[in-house]
Each structure stands twice: as C-alpha cells, then as structure tokens.
C-alpha cells in the first residue's frame, strides 16, 4: 500500500512549510507555535486523506490547504492566539468532505470551499 503519515513541527516565528502529497491514503499533521508562519498543503488522493493543523499561541499566520480526492477528505484546524490568521481551505471530491475548525482567537478570516462532483 502506498500511504504517507507525516508529522511537521516547528517553533518560532516566520516559518514556511510547503507540502505536496500524492497517493492513495495521506495523513499530514502540522504543529506550530509562533507568529507569522505560512503553511501551504496540497494533497491529492484516490482513497482518502487527512490534514491536521494545530497552531498554539500563534498569531498572524497564513494557512492554505487544498485537498482533492475521490472520497473522504478531512481537515481539522485548532488555533489559539490573539488572532489575525487567514485560513484558505478547498476540498474537492465525490463525497465525504469534512472541515472542522476550532479557533479561540480574535480576528482572522476563514475561507472554506467544498465541492462534490
């Protein structure tokens, strides 16, 4: 089976992560503490994918997630901080797209697009 389970962790300010995954089953997790970080994730899968992003005491970040799958895309975001983070999420698949966002912060913006075809 071609699967991937990746765990990215960084602490500090102004970090940049660009991740592209392609395969039948993908899991990627990002844990960040700090401000001004940019996370760009693109996942393409035929049998499901999951992305977890956890921003702790983290402000003024940019998070871009694109998921394309035949089925079962899942995105989970948890953020704590004073705010100012922009989240752009796009999910495309035939069924089973889930976006779960928990934010305890002031300000920021969320742009979530889900498409089924």
C-alpha positions in Angstrom: 0.0 0.0 0.0 1.2 3.5 -0.8 0.4 5.5 2.2 2.0 8.5 3.9 1.8 9.7 7.5 3.8 12.9 8.0 4.3 15.0 11.2 5.7 18.5 10.9 6.6 20.5 14.0 8.1 24.0 14.3 8.5 26.6 17.0 9.4 30.2 16.4 8.4 33.0 14.1 8.2 33.4 10.3 8.5 29.7 9.3 7.3 28.5 5.9 6.1 25.0 5.1 5.2 23.8 1.6 4.0 20.2 1.4 2.6 18.4 -1.6 1.3 14.8 -1.2 0.0 12.4 -3.8 -1.0 8.8 -3.1 -3.9 6.6 -2.2 -4.0 7.4 1.6 -2.4 10.5 3.0 -2.1 11.9 6.6 -0.3 15.1 7.4 -0.1 17.0 10.7 1.4 20.4 11.4 2.1 21.7 14.9 3.3 25.3 15.1 4.0 27.6 18.0 5.0 31.2 17.0 3.8 34.0 14.8 3.9 34.9 11.1 4.1 31.4 9.8 2.9 30.2 6.4 1.7 26.7 5.8 0.8 25.5 2.3 -0.5 22.0 1.9 -1.8 20.2 -1.2 -3.0 16.7 -1.0 -4.3 14.5 -3.9 -5.5 11.1 -3.1 -7.7 8.3 -4.5 -8.6 6.7 -1.2 -8.9 9.4 1.4 -6.7 12.0 3.1 -6.5 13.8 6.4 -4.8 17.1 7.3 -4.4 18.3 10.9 -3.1 21.8 11.7 -2.6 22.9 15.3 -1.5 26.5 15.9 -0.8 27.1 19.6 -0.3 30.7 20.9 0.2 31.6 17.3 -0.8 34.8 15.5 -0.7 36.4 12.1 -0.3 33.2 10.1 -1.4 32.2 6.7 -2.7 28.6 6.1 -3.6 27.3 2.6 -4.9 23.8 2.3 -6.1 22.1 -1.0 -7.4 18.6 -0.9 -8.6 16.7 -4.0 -9.7 13.1 -3.5 -12.2 10.5 -4.8 -13.6 10.4 -1.3 -13.1 11.2 2.3 -11.1 14.4 2.6 -10.8 15.6 6.2 -9.3 18.8 7.5 -9.0 19.7 11.2 -7.8 23.0 12.4 -7.2 24.1 16.0 -5.9 27.6 16.8 -5.2 29.6 20.0 -3.8 33.1 20.0 -4.9 36.7 19.7 -5.8 36.3 16.0 -5.0 37.7 12.6 -4.6 34.4 10.9 -6.0 33.7 7.4 -7.2 30.2 6.5 -8.0 29.2 3.0 -9.3 25.7 2.6 -10.5 24.0 -0.6 -11.8 20.4 -0.7 -13.0 18.6 -3.9 -14.3 15.0 -4.0 -17.2 12.8 -4.8 -18.4 12.6 -1.2 -17.3 12.7 2.5 -15.6 16.1 2.7 -15.2 17.3 6.3 -13.8 20.6 7.6 -13.6 21.0 11.4 -12.4 24.4 12.7 -11.9 25.4 16.3 -10.4 28.8 16.9 -10.1 30.7 20.2 -8.8 33.9 18.8 -9.9 37.4 17.9 -9.9 38.5 14.2 -8.6 36.5 11.3 -10.6 35.1 8.4 -11.8 31.7 7.2 -12.5 30.8 3.6 -13.7 27.3 3.1 -14.8 25.9 -0.3 -16.2 22.3 -0.5 -17.2 20.8 -3.9 -18.7 17.5 -4.7 -18.8 16.1 -8.2 
